[in-house]
């Protein structure tokens, strides 16, 4: 069973999110796990990790995490991006796309449970943030942006119960 074990507001500085965009047509068995596997097999994160300097690492907690960024708007194709937040002026390597994101506040929820049960709980986390008194934010086009944040060792090392923590983050006002 999954549970939210922490929720808080965090400010993220101006960043350049770099990655590769996928859509519903790219899902395998309902998710994007196959694409994540391809990223690790192809060492795609290495080119992005090389762009993270010490100043950026210290600019906010969990700056070095892998990100599963999502964009949702009624009537438009769903977007799922795999990538990382980088310094705002990072030169993006060939083969990656990017989105410049201004300084923003996020509501972060830590979901604890068996890894396979943690995915697709963005709404549960949104509800928790609303209960905490936060208002979720849409972009200027009316789309919702939110992301999975894979933080080591929270996500990579199982606890004594064989469970991990996945961060789900929503942009908030």
Backbone as CSV, one residue per row, in Angstrom:
resi,resn,N_x,N_y,N_z,CA_x,CA_y,CA_z,C_x,C_y,C_z
1,UNK,0.841,-1.184,0.000,0.000,0.000,0.000,0.890,1.253,0.000
2,UNK,0.501,2.213,-0.811,1.279,3.445,-0.863,0.706,4.473,0.112
3,UNK,1.620,5.328,0.579,1.178,6.426,1.446,2.090,7.614,1.223
4,UNK,1.535,8.796,1.462,2.323,10.020,1.367,2.969,10.237,2.721
5,UNK,4.304,10.247,2.751,5.027,10.361,4.019,5.609,11.749,4.247
6,UNK,5.523,12.635,3.238,6.044,13.989,3.384,5.426,14.848,2.298
7,UNK,5.117,16.084,2.630,4.681,17.052,1.620,5.167,18.422,2.049
8,UNK,5.631,19.201,1.081,6.208,20.507,1.393,6.280,21.354,0.132
9,UNK,6.536,22.639,0.316,6.716,23.566,-0.797,8.211,23.822,-0.969
10,UNK,8.634,23.872,-2.202,10.034,24.096,-2.533,10.104,25.093,-3.683
11,UNK,11.074,25.978,-3.646,11.288,26.915,-4.753,12.420,26.382,-5.624
12,UNK,12.146,26.344,-6.912,13.144,25.912,-7.886,13.544,27.142,-8.698
13,UNK,14.839,27.378,-8.884,15.279,28.561,-9.635,14.949,28.428,-11.122
14,UNK,15.271,29.462,-11.888,15.165,29.341,-13.342,15.953,28.111,-13.771
15,UNK,15.331,27.264,-14.577,16.009,26.054,-15.042,15.722,25.848,-16.519
16,UNK,16.547,25.052,-17.119,16.307,24.554,-18.469,16.093,23.057,-18.306
17,UNK,14.894,22.611,-18.624,14.617,21.176,-18.581,14.998,20.605,-19.939
18,UNK,15.872,19.614,-19.938,16.310,18.977,-21.180,15.919,17.511,-21.159
19,UNK,15.413,17.026,-22.292,15.017,15.633,-22.361,14.438,15.281,-23.716
20,UNK,13.682,14.206,-23.703,13.012,13.721,-24.906,11.539,13.556,-24.577
21,UNK,10.695,14.036,-25.485,9.250,14.000,-25.286,8.652,12.719,-25.857
22,UNK,7.697,12.156,-25.104,6.942,10.978,-25.526,5.456,11.296,-25.384
23,UNK,4.633,10.465,-25.981,3.188,10.646,-25.887,2.497,9.329,-25.597
24,UNK,1.175,9.376,-25.554,0.406,8.164,-25.254,0.720,7.029,-26.217
25,UNK,1.035,7.366,-27.457,1.350,6.335,-28.454,2.648,5.593,-28.135
26,UNK,3.464,6.144,-27.238,4.739,5.519,-26.871,4.626,4.604,-25.652
27,UNK,3.470,4.598,-25.024,3.293,3.764,-23.824,3.433,2.280,-24.171
28,UNK,4.045,1.542,-23.259,4.129,0.089,-23.366,3.538,-0.452,-22.067
29,UNK,2.520,-1.273,-22.180,1.807,-1.792,-21.009,1.322,-0.656,-20.099
30,UNK,0.887,0.444,-20.719,0.304,1.550,-19.984,1.271,2.581,-19.441
31,UNK,2.572,2.364,-19.564,3.524,3.302,-18.972,4.720,3.576,-19.867
32,UNK,5.694,4.239,-19.264,6.888,4.657,-19.992,8.153,3.966,-19.466
33,UNK,7.993,2.873,-18.758,9.126,2.144,-18.203,10.103,1.670,-19.264
34,UNK,9.597,1.284,-20.409,10.480,0.828,-21.482,11.392,1.963,-21.951
35,UNK,10.848,3.185,-22.042,11.663,4.333,-22.444,12.727,4.636,-21.391
36,UNK,12.352,4.531,-20.101,13.353,4.726,-19.049,14.473,3.701,-19.192
37,UNK,14.116,2.454,-19.476,15.117,1.420,-19.685,16.053,1.754,-20.829
38,UNK,15.487,2.278,-21.918,16.306,2.686,-23.061,17.268,3.806,-22.673
39,UNK,16.792,4.745,-21.854,17.663,5.834,-21.408,18.870,5.287,-20.653
40,UNK,18.627,4.362,-19.751,19.732,3.816,-18.961,20.647,2.943,-19.816
41,UNK,20.085,2.140,-20.706,20.906,1.299,-21.578,21.774,2.126,-22.512
42,UNK,21.246,3.252,-22.954,21.969,4.114,-23.896,22.792,5.198,-23.203
43,UNK,22.792,5.199,-21.872,23.529,6.212,-21.093,23.145,7.641,-21.479
44,UNK,21.867,7.868,-21.753,21.407,9.193,-22.173,21.536,10.246,-21.072
45,UNK,21.480,9.826,-19.822,21.589,10.803,-18.740,23.003,11.371,-18.618
46,UNK,24.011,10.625,-19.055,25.401,11.073,-18.902,25.647,12.436,-19.543
47,UNK,25.114,12.660,-20.735,25.323,13.940,-21.433,24.686,15.090,-20.664
48,UNK,23.565,14.824,-19.992,22.891,15.868,-19.220,23.583,16.082,-17.876
49,UNK,23.980,14.999,-17.234,24.669,15.114,-15.940,25.957,15.926,-16.068
50,UNK,26.597,15.827,-17.210,27.850,16.558,-17.429,27.642,18.079,-17.440
51,UNK,26.400,18.520,-17.614,26.086,19.942,-17.681,25.733,20.548,-16.325
52,UNK,25.694,19.721,-15.294,25.324,20.198,-13.962,26.593,20.570,-13.203
53,UNK,26.708,21.845,-12.856,27.883,22.315,-12.123,27.584,22.408,-10.622
54,UNK,28.599,22.697,-9.852,28.453,22.756,-8.390,27.476,23.846,-7.955
55,UNK,27.509,24.976,-8.647,26.589,26.064,-8.300,25.138,25.606,-8.449
56,UNK,24.851,24.895,-9.544,23.487,24.407,-9.754,23.112,23.359,-8.711
57,UNK,24.034,22.450,-8.413,23.765,21.416,-7.408,23.347,22.022,-6.078
58,UNK,23.936,23.174,-5.741,23.628,23.795,-4.451,22.466,24.786,-4.526
59,UNK,21.871,24.967,-5.712,20.821,25.974,-5.867,19.476,25.543,-5.292
60,UNK,19.241,24.248,-5.193,18.037,23.738,-4.530,18.223,22.248,-4.261
61,UNK,17.529,21.765,-3.265,17.639,20.363,-2.870,17.117,19.458,-3.990
62,UNK,17.822,18.388,-4.247,17.472,17.373,-5.236,17.660,17.844,-6.678
63,UNK,18.565,18.778,-6.886,18.812,19.331,-8.222,19.344,18.288,-9.207
64,UNK,19.912,17.205,-8.722,20.517,16.207,-9.617,19.590,15.043,-9.964
65,UNK,18.321,15.147,-9.612,17.382,14.042,-9.815,17.011,13.865,-11.283
66,UNK,16.657,12.645,-11.635,16.072,12.361,-12.940,14.596,12.737,-12.857
67,UNK,14.060,13.242,-13.971,12.713,13.790,-13.981,11.861,13.121,-15.061
68,UNK,10.633,12.783,-14.686,9.599,12.373,-15.629,8.573,13.500,-15.657
69,UNK,8.723,14.453,-16.586,7.879,15.650,-16.664,6.629,15.357,-17.487
70,UNK,5.491,15.831,-16.988,4.233,15.600,-17.685,3.487,16.909,-17.940
71,UNK,2.822,16.968,-19.075,1.955,18.097,-19.422,0.602,17.542,-19.795
72,UNK,-0.440,18.096,-19.156,-1.803,17.654,-19.440,-2.700,18.862,-19.666
73,UNK,-3.476,18.807,-20.744,-4.520,19.794,-21.005,-5.626,19.091,-21.772
74,UNK,-6.876,19.269,-21.300,-8.021,18.677,-21.995,-7.982,19.019,-23.472
75,UNK,-8.222,18.005,-24.306,-8.300,18.223,-25.734,-6.974,18.271,-26.460
76,UNK,-5.860,18.134,-25.728,-4.545,18.145,-26.362,-3.804,16.854,-26.019
77,UNK,-2.862,16.453,-26.868,-2.114,15.224,-26.584,-1.324,15.331,-25.269
78,UNK,-1.346,14.267,-24.510,-0.567,14.169,-23.268,0.916,14.126,-23.632
79,UNK,1.730,14.803,-22.828,3.184,14.785,-23.035,3.857,14.176,-21.809
80,UNK,4.801,13.300,-22.051,5.635,12.733,-20.995,7.076,12.891,-21.468
81,UNK,7.852,13.597,-20.674,9.253,13.851,-21.004,10.146,13.127,-20.002
82,UNK,11.222,12.555,-20.474,12.257,12.023,-19.594,13.468,12.936,-19.747
83,UNK,14.028,13.360,-18.603,15.183,14.237,-18.677,15.616,14.738,-17.321
84,UNK,16.207,15.935,-17.312,16.731,16.531,-16.081,16.590,18.046,-16.131
85,UNK,16.515,18.649,-14.950,16.633,20.096,-14.840,18.122,20.439,-14.898
86,UNK,18.425,21.505,-15.627,19.804,21.946,-15.814,19.893,23.445,-15.549
87,UNK,21.117,23.965,-15.425,21.257,25.422,-15.308,20.559,26.109,-16.486
88,UNK,20.015,27.298,-16.233,19.180,27.982,-17.226,19.878,28.291,-18.537
89,UNK,21.180,28.373,-18.559,21.895,28.697,-19.793,22.634,27.496,-20.385
90,UNK,22.306,26.297,-19.955,22.995,25.085,-20.428,22.825,24.919,-21.935
91,UNK,23.913,24.543,-22.591,23.886,24.242,-24.020,23.467,22.780,-24.179
92,UNK,22.326,22.558,-24.755,21.733,21.224,-24.820,22.358,20.420,-25.964
93,UNK,22.775,19.192,-25.649,23.374,18.344,-26.694,22.370,17.981,-27.794
94,UNK,22.880,17.673,-28.940,22.067,17.227,-30.061,21.263,15.989,-29.654
95,UNK,20.039,15.922,-30.113,19.188,14.781,-29.816,18.248,14.988,-28.647
96,UNK,18.398,16.094,-27.935,17.536,16.427,-26.809,16.781,17.715,-27.126
97,UNK,15.597,17.844,-26.576,14.837,19.091,-26.659,14.875,19.743,-25.288
98,UNK,14.400,20.983,-25.210,14.407,21.637,-23.907,13.222,22.568,-23.734
99,UNK,12.939,22.866,-22.476,11.903,23.815,-22.079,12.540,24.717,-21.028
100,UNK,12.470,26.023,-21.218,12.946,26.953,-20.197,11.811,27.204,-19.206
101,UNK,12.109,27.026,-17.940,11.106,27.158,-16.884,11.580,28.237,-15.915
102,UNK,10.762,29.279,-15.720,11.154,30.334,-14.781,11.090,29.844,-13.338
103,UNK,11.740,30.586,-12.452,11.685,30.251,-11.028,10.234,29.981,-10.625
104,UNK,10.035,28.953,-9.852,8.672,28.558,-9.500,8.652,27.821,-8.170
105,UNK,7.464,27.779,-7.601,7.239,26.979,-6.403,6.592,25.665,-6.820
106,UNK,7.047,24.618,-6.182,6.413,23.313,-6.394,5.925,22.786,-5.056
107,UNK,4.870,22.013,-5.119,4.426,21.229,-3.980,4.938,19.825,-4.214
108,UNK,5.758,19.336,-3.305,6.362,18.006,-3.448,5.718,17.039,-2.468
109,UNK,5.382,15.863,-2.949,4.872,14.787,-2.099,5.809,13.590,-2.241
110,UNK,6.132,12.976,-1.113,6.918,11.752,-1.140,5.957,10.584,-0.999
111,UNK,5.879,9.764,-2.046,5.057,8.552,-2.018,5.939,7.380,-1.611
112,UNK,5.501,6.650,-0.600,6.259,5.512,-0.085,5.464,4.244,-0.357
113,UNK,6.133,3.242,-0.911,5.471,1.969,-1.161,6.281,1.114,-2.112
114,UNK,5.708,-0.025,-2.529,6.369,-0.857,-3.527,6.454,-0.082,-4.843
115,UNK,7.593,-0.140,-5.506,7.812,0.680,-6.693,6.670,0.580,-7.694
116,UNK,6.206,-0.617,-8.001,5.190,-0.786,-9.038,3.850,-0.134,-8.688
117,UNK,3.636,0.224,-7.423,2.379,0.865,-7.013,2.480,2.389,-6.959
118,UNK,3.678,2.942,-7.134,3.879,4.375,-6.961,3.446,5.209,-8.164
119,UNK,3.436,4.627,-9.337,3.168,5.386,-10.554,1.686,5.705,-10.708
120,UNK,1.410,6.767,-11.446,0.043,7.207,-11.760,-0.732,7.656,-10.522
121,UNK,-0.028,8.259,-9.567,-0.669,8.783,-8.364,-0.573,10.302,-8.280
122,UNK,-0.480,10.945,-9.437,-0.377,12.399,-9.461,-1.607,13.060,-8.852
123,UNK,-2.777,12.491,-9.104,-4.011,13.082,-8.559,-4.061,12.948,-7.038
124,UNK,-3.613,11.832,-6.515,-3.566,11.646,-5.061,-2.674,12.721,-4.429
125,UNK,-1.546,12.994,-5.059,-0.641,14.016,-4.532,-1.234,15.407,-4.697
126,UNK,-1.902,15.657,-5.810,-2.560,16.953,-6.007,-3.598,17.178,-4.921
127,UNK,-4.370,16.153,-4.604,-5.383,16.269,-3.542,-4.739,16.578,-2.197
128,UNK,-3.605,15.950,-1.907,-2.900,16.201,-0.645,-2.417,17.648,-0.579
129,UNK,-1.876,18.138,-1.670,-1.386,19.517,-1.690,-2.533,20.499,-1.502
130,UNK,-3.676,20.206,-2.116,-4.857,21.058,-1.924,-5.303,21.026,-0.464
131,UNK,-5.271,19.847,0.154,-5.611,19.727,1.578,-4.656,20.545,2.430
132,UNK,-3.418,20.666,1.980,-2.417,21.462,2.687,-2.623,22.964,2.468
133,UNK,-3.644,23.326,1.671,-3.940,24.738,1.428,-3.255,25.338,0.218
134,UNK,-2.683,24.514,-0.623,-1.976,25.018,-1.802,-2.897,25.025,-3.011
135,UNK,-2.636,25.952,-3.928,-3.395,26.035,-5.167,-2.486,25.600,-6.307
136,UNK,-2.925,24.600,-7.081,-2.143,24.143,-8.226,-2.177,25.200,-9.312
137,UNK,-1.118,25.251,-10.079,-0.949,26.304,-11.067,-0.974,25.737,-12.477
138,UNK,-1.670,26.425,-13.380,-1.643,26.103,-14.797,-0.728,27.099,-15.501
139,UNK,-0.225,26.706,-16.674,0.593,27.648,-17.437,-0.309,28.624,-18.191
140,UNK,0.295,29.529,-18.952,-0.461,30.563,-19.654,-1.399,29.991,-20.712
141,UNK,-1.210,28.744,-21.117,-2.087,28.091,-22.092,-3.152,27.229,-21.421
142,UNK,-3.159,27.215,-20.089,-4.149,26.426,-19.356,-3.767,24.973,-19.152
143,UNK,-2.512,24.646,-19.362,-2.045,23.260,-19.181,-1.495,23.067,-17.768
144,UNK,-1.602,21.852,-17.302,-1.040,21.458,-16.006,0.293,20.783,-16.258
145,UNK,1.321,21.195,-15.518,2.647,20.573,-15.575,2.932,19.968,-14.203
146,UNK,3.427,18.755,-14.177,3.777,18.075,-12.936,4.837,17.038,-13.276
147,UNK,5.521,16.532,-12.241,6.605,15.609,-12.566,6.897,14.619,-11.460
148,UNK,7.451,13.486,-11.926,8.032,12.489,-11.032,9.487,12.900,-10.857
149,UNK,9.951,12.827,-9.622,11.356,13.171,-9.352,11.996,11.947,-8.704
150,UNK,12.970,11.394,-9.392,13.650,10.181,-8.945,14.937,10.581,-8.227
151,UNK,14.881,10.592,-6.906,15.993,11.047,-6.081,16.727,9.841,-5.501
152,UNK,18.041,9.850,-5.660,18.881,8.809,-5.069,19.324,9.294,-3.691
153,UNK,19.287,8.505,-2.656,18.935,7.090,-2.622,17.472,6.819,-2.263
154,UNK,16.620,7.864,-2.108,15.226,7.616,-1.717,14.544,6.620,-2.629
155,UNK,14.802,6.763,-3.940,14.127,5.902,-4.895,14.924,4.643,-5.217
156,UNK,16.219,4.682,-5.102,17.041,3.574,-5.581,17.345,2.511,-4.533
157,UNK,17.247,2.866,-3.262,17.565,1.898,-2.205,16.305,1.543,-1.425
158,UNK,15.947,0.275,-1.486,14.744,-0.192,-0.782,14.976,-0.189,0.721
159,UNK,13.901,0.121,1.456,13.981,0.070,2.912,13.796,-1.366,3.386
160,UNK,13.716,-1.547,4.707,13.601,-2.892,5.280,12.330,-3.614,4.850
161,UNK,11.337,-2.866,4.369,10.088,-3.466,3.886,10.112,-3.690,2.372
162,UNK,11.242,-3.357,1.731,11.357,-3.513,0.290,10.667,-2.402,-0.487
163,UNK,10.491,-1.239,0.155,9.772,-0.144,-0.467,10.701,1.053,-0.703
164,UNK,10.269,1.931,-1.600,11.054,3.114,-1.958,10.162,4.351,-1.903
165,UNK,10.777,5.505,-2.136,10.050,6.774,-2.161,10.222,7.415,-3.527
166,UNK,9.088,7.785,-4.122,9.054,8.532,-5.373,8.452,9.898,-5.072
167,UNK,9.108,10.951,-5.527,8.560,12.300,-5.372,7.605,12.579,-6.539
168,UNK,6.442,13.109,-6.219,5.524,13.647,-7.221,5.378,15.122,-6.925
169,UNK,5.641,15.959,-7.911,5.663,17.413,-7.699,4.713,18.113,-8.660
170,UNK,3.977,19.067,-8.125,3.066,19.910,-8.908,3.488,21.358,-8.751
171,UNK,3.358,22.138,-9.791,3.605,23.580,-9.677,2.452,24.202,-8.905
172,UNK,2.779,25.065,-7.939,1.767,25.696,-7.090,1.959,27.202,-7.070
173,UNK,0.885,27.905,-6.677,0.944,29.375,-6.566,1.489,29.753,-5.218
